[in-house]
Amino acid sequence: MKHSKTVVASAITGLFALFTVSGAALAAKPGMEKCYGIAKSGKNDCQTGSSSCAGTSTEDNQKDAWIYVPEGTCSKITGGSTEPGE
């Protein structure tokens, strides 16, 4: 019984580490900025207000879906914003 608890605890610890590393991978990238409102359907880089995963935006130019672009370019893209829309 003790062995089973150890295996379960190890598995939970491993999953926690995996999600922590995955979240860090989506942290701000040097030289890049999040640009909202320009991603094509299913091409967003991370969660939106209505979905929890990358690649799950449901429409083109969804105001709460973002992708990384080089710093300073978001404001030059029609419809692009560094803040999420409603």
A tleap script that builds the chain and sets N, CA, C and O, in Angstrom:
source leaprc.protein.ff14SB
mol = sequence {
  NMET LYS HIE SER LYS THR VAL VAL ALA SER
  ALA ILE THR GLY LEU PHE ALA LEU PHE THR
  VAL SER GLY ALA ALA LEU ALA ALA LYS PRO
  GLY MET GLU LYS CYS TYR GLY ILE ALA LYS
  SER GLY LYS ASN ASP CYS GLN THR GLY SER
  SER SER CYS ALA GLY THR SER THR GLU ASP
  ASN GLN LYS ASP ALA TRP ILE TYR VAL PRO
  GLU GLY THR CYS SER LYS ILE THR GLY GLY
  SER THR GLU PRO GLY CGLU
}
set mol.1.N position { 0.822 -1.187 0.000 }
set mol.1.CA position { 0.000 0.000 0.000 }
set mol.1.C position { 0.869 1.255 0.000 }
set mol.1.O position { 0.559 2.234 -0.678 }
set mol.2.N position { 1.957 1.216 0.767 }
set mol.2.CA position { 2.840 2.374 0.831 }
set mol.2.C position { 3.457 2.655 -0.536 }
set mol.2.O position { 3.633 3.815 -0.908 }
set mol.3.N position { 3.784 1.612 -1.281 }
set mol.3.CA position { 4.369 1.763 -2.615 }
set mol.3.C position { 3.377 2.474 -3.548 }
set mol.3.O position { 3.787 3.325 -4.337 }
set mol.4.N position { 2.110 2.147 -3.474 }
set mol.4.CA position { 1.092 2.779 -4.320 }
set mol.4.C position { 0.993 4.273 -4.044 }
set mol.4.O position { 0.865 5.071 -4.974 }
set mol.5.N position { 1.052 4.651 -2.788 }
set mol.5.CA position { 0.983 6.066 -2.427 }
set mol.5.C position { 2.200 6.818 -2.961 }
set mol.5.O position { 2.087 7.961 -3.405 }
set mol.6.N position { 3.352 6.176 -2.914 }
set mol.6.CA position { 4.573 6.794 -3.426 }
set mol.6.C position { 4.481 6.998 -4.934 }
set mol.6.O position { 4.876 8.048 -5.441 }
set mol.7.N position { 3.973 6.023 -5.640 }
set mol.7.CA position { 3.827 6.121 -7.098 }
set mol.7.C position { 2.846 7.242 -7.452 }
set mol.7.O position { 3.115 8.042 -8.348 }
set mol.8.N position { 1.732 7.300 -6.763 }
set mol.8.CA position { 0.741 8.343 -7.024 }
set mol.8.C position { 1.322 9.721 -6.717 }
set mol.8.O position { 1.129 10.654 -7.496 }
set mol.9.N position { 2.016 9.862 -5.618 }
set mol.9.CA position { 2.618 11.141 -5.255 }
set mol.9.C position { 3.655 11.555 -6.298 }
set mol.9.O position { 3.732 12.728 -6.664 }
set mol.10.N position { 4.445 10.607 -6.772 }
set mol.10.CA position { 5.443 10.906 -7.802 }
set mol.10.C position { 4.772 11.348 -9.096 }
set mol.10.O position { 5.239 12.280 -9.751 }
set mol.11.N position { 3.697 10.696 -9.462 }
set mol.11.CA position { 2.977 11.054 -10.685 }
set mol.11.C position { 2.398 12.458 -10.585 }
set mol.11.O position { 2.481 13.232 -11.539 }
set mol.12.N position { 1.824 12.787 -9.458 }
set mol.12.CA position { 1.254 14.120 -9.256 }
set mol.12.C position { 2.350 15.175 -9.298 }
set mol.12.O position { 2.176 16.229 -9.909 }
set mol.13.N position { 3.468 14.899 -8.659 }
set mol.13.CA position { 4.596 15.830 -8.675 }
set mol.13.C position { 5.100 16.032 -10.107 }
set mol.13.O position { 5.407 17.155 -10.507 }
set mol.14.N position { 5.183 14.966 -10.858 }
set mol.14.CA position { 5.627 15.048 -12.250 }
set mol.14.C position { 4.683 15.875 -13.106 }
set mol.14.O position { 5.130 16.683 -13.920 }
set mol.15.N position { 3.393 15.684 -12.932 }
set mol.15.CA position { 2.410 16.471 -13.686 }
set mol.15.C position { 2.494 17.946 -13.322 }
set mol.15.O position { 2.413 18.814 -14.191 }
set mol.16.N position { 2.658 18.224 -12.034 }
set mol.16.CA position { 2.788 19.617 -11.598 }
set mol.16.C position { 4.010 20.260 -12.249 }
set mol.16.O position { 3.939 21.396 -12.719 }
set mol.17.N position { 5.111 19.547 -12.278 }
set mol.17.CA position { 6.341 20.075 -12.892 }
set mol.17.C position { 6.135 20.300 -14.383 }
set mol.17.O position { 6.601 21.301 -14.928 }
set mol.18.N position { 5.446 19.385 -15.044 }
set mol.18.CA position { 5.179 19.524 -16.473 }
set mol.18.C position { 4.369 20.778 -16.756 }
set mol.18.O position { 4.704 21.533 -17.669 }
set mol.19.N position { 3.308 21.014 -15.992 }
set mol.19.CA position { 2.474 22.194 -16.203 }
set mol.19.C position { 3.226 23.475 -15.856 }
set mol.19.O position { 3.023 24.504 -16.500 }
set mol.20.N position { 4.084 23.423 -14.854 }
set mol.20.CA position { 4.876 24.598 -14.487 }
set mol.20.C position { 5.840 24.959 -15.614 }
set mol.20.O position { 5.972 26.131 -15.964 }
set mol.21.N position { 6.500 23.979 -16.172 }
set mol.21.CA position { 7.430 24.223 -17.277 }
set mol.21.C position { 6.663 24.699 -18.504 }
set mol.21.O position { 7.120 25.613 -19.190 }
set mol.22.N position { 5.507 24.103 -18.799 }
set mol.22.CA position { 4.707 24.523 -19.946 }
set mol.22.C position { 4.287 25.970 -19.799 }
set mol.22.O position { 4.320 26.719 -20.776 }
set mol.23.N position { 3.894 26.383 -18.610 }
set mol.23.CA position { 3.495 27.767 -18.368 }
set mol.23.C position { 4.664 28.707 -18.546 }
set mol.23.O position { 4.500 29.807 -19.072 }
set mol.24.N position { 5.841 28.293 -18.116 }
set mol.24.CA position { 7.024 29.132 -18.267 }
set mol.24.C position { 7.377 29.297 -19.736 }
set mol.24.O position { 7.891 30.343 -20.134 }
set mol.25.N position { 7.111 28.284 -20.544 }
set mol.25.CA position { 7.415 28.369 -21.969 }
set mol.25.C position { 6.560 29.437 -22.640 }
set mol.25.O position { 6.955 29.993 -23.665 }
set mol.26.N position { 5.394 29.728 -22.073 }
set mol.26.CA position { 4.523 30.738 -22.650 }
set mol.26.C position { 4.731 32.108 -22.018 }
set mol.26.O position { 4.024 33.062 -22.343 }
set mol.27.N position { 5.684 32.203 -21.131 }
set mol.27.CA position { 6.000 33.501 -20.536 }
set mol.27.C position { 6.531 34.420 -21.633 }
set mol.27.O position { 6.896 33.965 -22.717 }
set mol.28.N position { 6.566 35.699 -21.340 }
set mol.28.CA position { 7.003 36.680 -22.330 }
set mol.28.C position { 8.336 36.272 -22.952 }
set mol.28.O position { 9.295 35.931 -22.260 }
set mol.29.N position { 8.358 36.319 -24.262 }
set mol.29.CA position { 9.581 35.980 -24.992 }
set mol.29.C position { 10.351 37.268 -25.247 }
set mol.29.O position { 9.749 38.278 -25.612 }
set mol.30.N position { 11.658 37.258 -25.066 }
set mol.30.CA position { 12.449 38.470 -25.313 }
set mol.30.C position { 12.258 38.967 -26.755 }
set mol.30.O position { 12.339 38.198 -27.713 }
set mol.31.N position { 12.008 40.255 -26.873 }
set mol.31.CA position { 11.846 40.853 -28.191 }
set mol.31.C position { 10.481 40.643 -28.821 }
set mol.31.O position { 10.255 41.027 -29.968 }
set mol.32.N position { 9.568 40.032 -28.072 }
set mol.32.CA position { 8.230 39.744 -28.598 }
set mol.32.C position { 7.182 40.359 -27.684 }
set mol.32.O position { 7.450 40.619 -26.511 }
set mol.33.N position { 5.987 40.593 -28.220 }
set mol.33.CA position { 4.871 41.084 -27.419 }
set mol.33.C position { 3.601 40.345 -27.825 }
set mol.33.O position { 3.479 39.871 -28.954 }
set mol.34.N position { 2.667 40.254 -26.901 }
set mol.34.CA position { 1.375 39.650 -27.198 }
set mol.34.C position { 0.571 40.654 -28.008 }
set mol.34.O position { 0.515 41.836 -27.671 }
set mol.35.N position { -0.049 40.175 -29.078 }
set mol.35.CA position { -0.887 41.036 -29.907 }
set mol.35.C position { -2.264 40.386 -30.013 }
set mol.35.O position { -2.414 39.302 -30.577 }
set mol.36.N position { -3.252 41.062 -29.465 }
set mol.36.CA position { -4.623 40.570 -29.443 }
set mol.36.C position { -5.377 41.017 -30.696 }
set mol.36.O position { -5.096 42.069 -31.268 }
set mol.37.N position { -6.341 40.187 -31.105 }
set mol.37.CA position { -7.250 40.578 -32.170 }
set mol.37.C position { -6.759 40.338 -33.584 }
set mol.37.O position { -7.392 40.800 -34.534 }
set mol.38.N position { -5.648 39.627 -33.755 }
set mol.38.CA position { -5.141 39.399 -35.112 }
set mol.38.C position { -4.983 37.923 -35.454 }
set mol.38.O position { -4.699 37.589 -36.604 }
set mol.39.N position { -5.159 37.041 -34.489 }
set mol.39.CA position { -4.962 35.609 -34.725 }
set mol.39.C position { -6.090 35.045 -35.587 }
set mol.39.O position { -7.249 35.436 -35.450 }
set mol.40.N position { -5.735 34.134 -36.463 }
set mol.40.CA position { -6.728 33.418 -37.261 }
set mol.40.C position { -7.364 32.340 -36.387 }
set mol.40.O position { -6.781 31.919 -35.387 }
set mol.41.N position { -8.540 31.903 -36.760 }
set mol.41.CA position { -9.255 30.875 -36.018 }
set mol.41.C position { -8.368 29.651 -35.802 }
set mol.41.O position { -7.809 29.100 -36.750 }
set mol.42.N position { -8.247 29.237 -34.544 }
set mol.42.CA position { -7.455 28.058 -34.206 }
set mol.42.C position { -5.957 28.272 -34.213 }
set mol.42.O position { -5.208 27.300 -34.116 }
set mol.43.N position { -5.488 29.504 -34.322 }
set mol.43.CA position { -4.055 29.771 -34.401 }
set mol.43.C position { -3.537 30.630 -33.254 }
set mol.43.O position { -2.411 31.123 -33.327 }
set mol.44.N position { -4.323 30.822 -32.201 }
set mol.44.CA position { -3.876 31.638 -31.064 }
set mol.44.C position { -2.776 30.925 -30.288 }
set mol.44.O position { -2.700 29.696 -30.293 }
set mol.45.N position { -1.912 31.710 -29.614 }
set mol.45.CA position { -0.778 31.148 -28.875 }
set mol.45.C position { -1.134 30.652 -27.480 }
set mol.45.O position { -0.422 29.807 -26.937 }
set mol.46.N position { -2.199 31.144 -26.890 }
set mol.46.CA position { -2.544 30.710 -25.542 }
set mol.46.C position { -4.037 30.882 -25.303 }
set mol.46.O position { -4.791 31.214 -26.217 }
set mol.47.N position { -4.449 30.654 -24.072 }
set mol.47.CA position { -5.872 30.673 -23.738 }
set mol.47.C position { -6.533 32.010 -24.050 }
set mol.47.O position { -5.874 33.045 -24.144 }
set mol.48.N position { -7.854 31.958 -24.208 }
set mol.48.CA position { -8.662 33.150 -24.417 }
set mol.48.C position { -9.659 33.231 -23.274 }
set mol.48.O position { -9.637 32.394 -22.372 }
set mol.49.N position { -10.520 34.213 -23.301 }
set mol.49.CA position { -11.549 34.328 -22.282 }
set mol.49.C position { -12.567 33.195 -22.341 }
set mol.49.O position { -13.249 32.912 -21.356 }
set mol.50.N position { -12.666 32.548 -23.500 }
set mol.50.CA position { -13.673 31.500 -23.664 }
set mol.50.C position { -13.076 30.115 -23.924 }
set mol.50.O position { -13.828 29.158 -24.108 }
set mol.51.N position { -11.757 29.982 -23.944 }
set mol.51.CA position { -11.133 28.680 -24.128 }
set mol.51.C position { -9.856 28.612 -23.292 }
set mol.51.O position { -9.319 29.638 -22.875 }
set mol.52.N position { -9.383 27.400 -23.056 }
set mol.52.CA position { -8.268 27.251 -22.131 }
set mol.52.C position { -6.958 26.802 -22.758 }
set mol.52.O position { -5.988 26.567 -22.038 }
set mol.53.N position { -6.902 26.678 -24.070 }
set mol.53.CA position { -5.690 26.156 -24.685 }
set mol.53.C position { -5.293 26.934 -25.932 }
set mol.53.O position { -6.112 27.615 -26.551 }
set mol.54.N position { -4.033 26.817 -26.281 }
set mol.54.CA position { -3.551 27.393 -27.535 }
set mol.54.C position { -4.239 26.685 -28.692 }
set mol.54.O position { -4.550 25.497 -28.611 }
set mol.55.N position { -4.470 27.421 -29.760 }
set mol.55.CA position { -5.072 26.832 -30.954 }
set mol.55.C position { -6.554 26.581 -30.850 }
set mol.55.O position { -7.098 25.786 -31.618 }
set mol.56.N position { -7.234 27.245 -29.910 }
set mol.56.CA position { -8.666 26.982 -29.739 }
set mol.56.C position { -9.550 28.202 -29.970 }
set mol.56.O position { -10.736 28.164 -29.644 }
set mol.57.N position { -9.007 29.274 -30.519 }
set mol.57.CA position { -9.873 30.421 -30.806 }
set mol.57.C position { -10.891 29.977 -31.849 }
set mol.57.O position { -10.587 29.143 -32.702 }
set mol.58.N position { -12.083 30.526 -31.785 }
set mol.58.CA position { -13.172 30.041 -32.620 }
set mol.58.C position { -13.478 30.914 -33.831 }
set mol.58.O position { -14.290 30.542 -34.678 }
set mol.59.N position { -12.834 32.070 -33.914 }
set mol.59.CA position { -13.072 32.944 -35.063 }
set mol.59.C position { -11.818 33.755 -35.379 }
set mol.59.O position { -10.976 33.975 -34.509 }
set mol.60.N position { -11.704 34.191 -36.617 }
set mol.60.CA position { -10.603 35.056 -37.002 }
set mol.60.C position { -10.701 36.372 -36.248 }
set mol.60.O position { -11.797 36.887 -36.024 }
set mol.61.N position { -9.559 36.911 -35.859 }
set mol.61.CA position { -9.473 38.220 -35.197 }
set mol.61.C position { -10.262 38.310 -33.895 }
set mol.61.O position { -10.755 39.381 -33.540 }
set mol.62.N position { -10.380 37.206 -33.190 }
set mol.62.CA position { -11.074 37.172 -31.900 }
set mol.62.C position { -10.367 38.137 -30.956 }
set mol.62.O position { -9.148 38.062 -30.802 }
set mol.63.N position { -11.100 39.031 -30.329 }
set mol.63.CA position { -10.519 40.127 -29.545 }
set mol.63.C position { -9.753 39.683 -28.304 }
set mol.63.O position { -8.903 40.428 -27.819 }
set mol.64.N position { -10.028 38.489 -27.776 }
set mol.64.CA position { -9.317 38.030 -26.589 }
set mol.64.C position { -8.264 36.964 -26.906 }
set mol.64.O position { -7.643 36.419 -25.994 }
set mol.65.N position { -8.061 36.665 -28.182 }
set mol.65.CA position { -7.046 35.698 -28.604 }
set mol.65.C position { -5.796 36.455 -29.040 }
set mol.65.O position { -5.891 37.500 -29.684 }
set mol.66.N position { -4.623 35.924 -28.688 }
set mol.66.CA position { -3.387 36.631 -29.021 }
set mol.66.C position { -2.354 35.700 -29.621 }
set mol.66.O position { -2.422 34.480 -29.473 }
set mol.67.N position { -1.388 36.313 -30.305 }
set mol.67.CA position { -0.200 35.633 -30.805 }
set mol.67.C position { 0.991 36.537 -30.514 }
set mol.67.O position { 0.839 37.746 -30.342 }
set mol.68.N position { 2.180 35.937 -30.460 }
set mol.68.CA position { 3.389 36.731 -30.281 }
set mol.68.C position { 3.793 37.361 -31.609 }
set mol.68.O position { 3.753 36.713 -32.654 }
set mol.69.N position { 4.181 38.632 -31.554 }
set mol.69.CA position { 4.732 39.349 -32.705 }
set mol.69.C position { 5.964 40.109 -32.222 }
set mol.69.O position { 6.106 40.339 -31.021 }
set mol.70.N position { 6.857 40.502 -33.129 }
set mol.70.CA position { 8.017 41.292 -32.697 }
set mol.70.C position { 7.568 42.589 -32.025 }
set mol.70.O position { 6.599 43.216 -32.452 }
set mol.71.N position { 8.288 42.987 -30.964 }
set mol.71.CA position { 7.936 44.203 -30.227 }
set mol.71.C position { 7.800 45.394 -31.167 }
set mol.71.O position { 8.605 45.583 -32.079 }
set mol.72.N position { 6.764 46.194 -30.923 }
set mol.72.CA position { 6.535 47.404 -31.691 }
set mol.72.C position { 5.719 47.213 -32.953 }
set mol.72.O position { 5.365 48.194 -33.607 }
set mol.73.N position { 5.408 45.969 -33.314 }
set mol.73.CA position { 4.651 45.765 -34.554 }
set mol.73.C position { 3.147 45.639 -34.343 }
set mol.73.O position { 2.378 45.878 -35.274 }
set mol.74.N position { 2.719 45.277 -33.163 }
set mol.74.CA position { 1.285 45.062 -32.928 }
set mol.74.C position { 0.467 46.304 -33.250 }
set mol.74.O position { -0.575 46.217 -33.899 }
set mol.75.N position { 0.934 47.442 -32.803 }
set mol.75.CA position { 0.180 48.679 -33.026 }
set mol.75.C position { 0.131 49.060 -34.508 }
set mol.75.O position { -0.697 49.881 -34.903 }
set mol.76.N position { 0.993 48.483 -35.319 }
set mol.76.CA position { 1.019 48.770 -36.755 }
set mol.76.C position { 0.093 47.859 -37.555 }
set mol.76.O position { -0.152 48.105 -38.736 }
set mol.77.N position { -0.421 46.807 -36.917 }
set mol.77.CA position { -1.286 45.841 -37.588 }
set mol.77.C position { -2.733 46.260 -37.387 }
set mol.77.O position { -3.160 46.483 -36.254 }
set mol.78.N position { -3.486 46.368 -38.462 }
set mol.78.CA position { -4.900 46.750 -38.376 }
set mol.78.C position { -5.646 45.779 -37.464 }
set mol.78.O position { -5.646 44.570 -37.697 }
set mol.79.N position { -6.281 46.318 -36.425 }
set mol.79.CA position { -7.030 45.508 -35.472 }
set mol.79.C position { -6.192 44.988 -34.328 }
set mol.79.O position { -6.744 44.420 -33.386 }
set mol.80.N position { -4.875 45.157 -34.368 }
set mol.80.CA position { -3.991 44.655 -33.326 }
set mol.80.C position { -4.001 45.541 -32.089 }
set mol.80.O position { -4.101 46.764 -32.190 }
set mol.81.N position { -3.896 44.909 -30.910 }
set mol.81.CA position { -3.866 45.625 -29.649 }
set mol.81.C position { -3.027 44.833 -28.649 }
set mol.81.O position { -3.038 43.602 -28.666 }
set mol.82.N position { -2.306 45.531 -27.784 }
set mol.82.CA position { -1.548 44.843 -26.750 }
set mol.82.C position { -2.394 44.570 -25.515 }
set mol.82.O position { -1.900 44.034 -24.523 }
set mol.83.N position { -3.661 44.936 -25.576 }
set mol.83.CA position { -4.620 44.655 -24.502 }
set mol.83.C position { -5.776 43.839 -25.075 }
set mol.83.O position { -6.201 44.084 -26.204 }
set mol.84.N position { -6.295 42.864 -24.309 }
set mol.84.CA position { -7.420 42.071 -24.826 }
set mol.84.C position { -8.677 42.902 -24.980 }
set mol.84.O position { -8.931 43.818 -24.198 }
set mol.85.N position { -9.453 42.579 -25.987 }
set mol.85.CA position { -10.727 43.261 -26.202 }
set mol.85.C position { -11.862 42.501 -25.569 }
set mol.85.O position { -11.677 41.405 -25.039 }
set mol.86.N position { -13.010 43.074 -25.627 }
set mol.86.CA position { -14.220 42.446 -25.051 }
set mol.86.C position { -14.801 41.437 -26.006 }
set mol.86.O position { -15.815 40.809 -25.700 }
savepdb mol mol.pdb
quit
